[in-house]
Amino acid sequence: MTTTTVIKLIEDAAARLTQAGVSFGHGTTNAFDEAAWLVLWKFDLPLDALDEHADDPVPPDAAEAALELVEERIRTRKPAAYLTGEAWLQGVPFHIDERAIVPRSFIAELIAEAVIDPWLGEDTRQVLDLCTGNGSLAVLAAMAWPDVQVDAADLSTDALAVAGLNVQRHELQTRIHLLQGDGLAAVGGRRYDLILCNPPYVNTDSMNALPAEYLAEPRLALAGGADGMDFIRRLLAAAPDHMTEHAVLVLEIGNERAYYERAFPQLETVWLETSAGEDQVLLLTRQALVDGGVHA
């Protein structure tokens, strides 16, 4: 193998990924970005530094090592984040491994862009990140709102172990508390001013059609039952008992808007716009849940 450059190596790697038919969606949406991620990580270069390093020469042994990582991506069909042990959300780095779903929630955009802020008040102090996974939304919430305390809850003890690593990484141990349990049962009698939730919501037909990259993730974090609404039904029924008077619930449902509207036609729902459109994330006030009659 002759000496190549960083950009040529990435282009070659992208061609291999395309030829192999791998699937994306765990931090990148296309073969070039995925290849750039893997190659730059392998060379210990910042992921946003391609332009300044594009023409750097790459010795044959280094190029071979990078291509071996790309081949591992193809062979295992694991998301790149699992291979690198790191994922980024809104420019913030997080540890990730196969104990938790790869963080990619659109709620992160809403936190970073202050879309949720108009729904909060001066007395907003208690925030819950339900189904926290690796803890990324809890960390971003604590960063965005310095005056709040955040509970991060999950059924999976494995996922909470990963979340603990990220809480420590960002030195937020005094402001983020990890809770284990099934849904809102994890929080006991606590009440919150804001609940964030990116739950398992993939319907059964979609689960059966998922590419291997998604099946490499914990099924517990994805599968939402026949119509994707199993967890959400229980959540909405119990949520008012865990919300303060003017609290809001921000809920991600992915591509399941039709199922959501079929299940909850009576709810006054606010749809929040993200980079993926206006049907991925919704907001419900406590009053809307009570008025909608879903309260158990």
N, C-alpha and C positions, 0 to 999 in steps of 0.2 A: 504494500500500500504506500503510495507516494504522499508527500506532505500536502495537506489540503487547507482550507480556511474554515472558520467557524460557520459562515453563512452557507458555504458549499456543503458542509457536513450536515447542517440542518435541512437543507433542501433534499439531500440524499435520504436522510432519515424520514422526512415527510413523505417522500415517494414510497418508501418501504411501508410506512403506516397505511397509506392509501391503498397500496397493492394488497395488503393483508386484510383490509376491510375492518379495521378496528372501529369501535364506537367512541364518541366523545360526550362531553357534558359534565365532566367532573372538574371544572376549572378552565377548560378550553372547549372550543366548538369546532375545531378543524385540525387537520394533520400538521400544518405548518406550526401553529402555536404549540401543539403538543410536543412536536419535535424540538422546538426551541426551548421549551421548559426542561425537557430531559437533558438536552445537550448542555445548556447553560448551567443547570444544577450539577451535572457531572464535572464540569470544569470549575465549579465553585465561583461562578460569576453571577452577579445580580440578574434577576429575571427581566429587569427593565433596561439592561445594558447591551442589548444586541447591536444597536446602531454603532456604538463606539468600539465594539469588539468584532464586528462582522468580518473584517478582513484580517483578523489575527491568524497567523499560521498555526496549524495543529499538527504536531508530530504524529507519525503513524500509530504508535502505541496508544496515545491518548485518543485518537480517532477510533481505534478498534474498541477501546473500553467504552466509549460513548455509544457506539453502534451495538455493543453487547447489551447495554441497558435498553436500547430501543427494541432489540430482539426479545428481551425479557418481557417488555410491555406487550409485544405481539403474542408471544408464547403463552403467557399466563392470563392475558386479557384483564389483568388488574389495572385499575385506574392509576395514572401516573403518580398521584398523591400518595398512594400506598407504597410505591417504589421509592419515592424520595423521602417519605416520612413527614412531608410538610405541605400545607395548603395555605393559600392566601385568600382573604376575604376583605374587600374594601381596603387593600393595601396593608393589612395586618396579618402577620404570619402566625400560623397555628400548627402545633403538632397533630399528626393524624396517623392512625394505623388501622388495621382491619377490625379492631374492636368497636369502631364507630363509623357512622356514615360520613362520607367525604362532605365537608361543609360547602354549601352552595346556595343557601337560602336567599331569596329576593328580599326578605325582611331586612337583611344587612344593608341593602341599598336605602331602604326607607329610614333606617336609623341614621346612616351617614349623611343623608340629604335632608334630614330634619323634617321629613314628611309627617311623622307621627307627632311631632312637638306641639302643633296647635291643639291636639286632643288632650294634652297633659296640662296640669295646673301647677301653681306654686307649691301645693301640698303633695305633689307626686313624690313619694319616697320609697314605696315598696314595689318592686318589679319582679315578675316571675317569668323565667324562660323555661317553658314546659316542653318536654322531649328535647332536652338540651344537646344530646349527642356529645360532640367533643367540646362543648361549652363556648363555641365561637360567638353566638348571639348574646350570651350572658356577658362575655368580655366586651363586646362592642357596645352593649347597653351601658355597662359601667363606665366605659371611656366617654361615651356621648353625654351621659348625665351624671356628673360628678357627685351630686347630692343624694343619689339613690342607693339603696341596698338591693342586691339581686339574689334571688333564690334560683338555682339551676337544678331542675328535677328531671329524672329519667328512670324508667323501669330497669334499664340495663346497668348492672354494676360494672361491666366492662367499659361501657361508654363513659360512665362517671369517672372511672380511673383515668381515661384520656382527658376528660374535662379538667380533672384535678391538675394534670400536667400543664394545661394551658392557663389555668388560674394562677399557678405558681410562676409560669413563664412571664406573665404580664404583671406579676406582683400585686394581685388583687385579692389575696386571701382574706383581708379584713372586710371586703365589700361583697364578695360572692360566696354564697353558702350552697353546698351540694346536698341534694335530698334524693333519696331513692324510694321509689314506689310506683304503683300503677296509676298513671294519670294524676288527677288532683288528689287522690288518696295520699300521695307523697307529702302533701303540704299540711296535713292535719287541719287545724282550724284557722290557718292564716288567711288574711285577706290582702288583696293587692290593688294598687292604683293602675297598673298596666300588666297585662298578661300577653306574652309573645309565645307563639306556638307554631312550630313547623312539624306537624305530626305525621305518622304513617297514613298516607291517603291514596296510594296507588290501587286502583280497582283490580279485581281478579283477572279480567281479560288482559289488561295492560301488564300485570305482573307476569303472565304467561308468555308475553311477547317481548319482555325486556332482554336486551343484549347482555352478554356475559359480564361486561364491566359493571353493570348494576347488580347482577347476581353475586358479584364478589363482595358486596356490602351486606351488613346484617339485615336479614329479611324482616326482622322485628321493626326496623326503622322505616320500612317501605310499605308493607302490605296493609291495606286498609279495608279488606273484606270485599264482598261482591260488588258494591258500588263505591268503595273507597271511603265510606262515611262511618264505619263502625266506631272508631275512636272518637270521631268528631261528634257523633250523637251523644256519647257519654259525656264528652267535654262540655258541650253547650247546655246539657241538662244540669250539670253540677256547677258550672262556672259562676252564676250569680251569687252563690253562697260564699264564694272566695274573691268577690270583687267589692271594692268600696263603692259608695253611691255613684260617683262620676267616673268610675273606671271604664276602660276600654280593653277589648280583646283583639289582638292583631293575629290573624290566622292565615297560614299559607295552605293552599289546596291544589297547587300545580295546575294540571289540565282537567280538573274534575268539576269545573263550574256547573256544567249541565247537571251532574249528579247532585251537587250541593243544592241547586235551586229546586230540584225535584224533591229533595229531602226536607228542605226548609223554605217553602214558598212564602210563608207568612212572616219571615224575618226581614226587618228593615236593615238592609246590608249596604255598607259603604265599600265600594271597590277602589283600591288604591293602585295608582299607576306605577308600574316598574318598567325596567328595560325590556321585559317580555310582554308588556301589554297591561290591560286593565282587568284581567280575569285570573291572576295567579294568587293575589293576596287580598284579603278582605278585612274590614274592621266592623266590630259589633260593640255597641255600648251595652252596659248592664241593663239599662232600661229597655233596649230593643229585645234583649233575651227574655226579660220578664214579660213584656207586652206580647212577644211572639209565642208565648205559651210552651216553650221547650224546657222551662225550668222544672226539674223533678220535684 
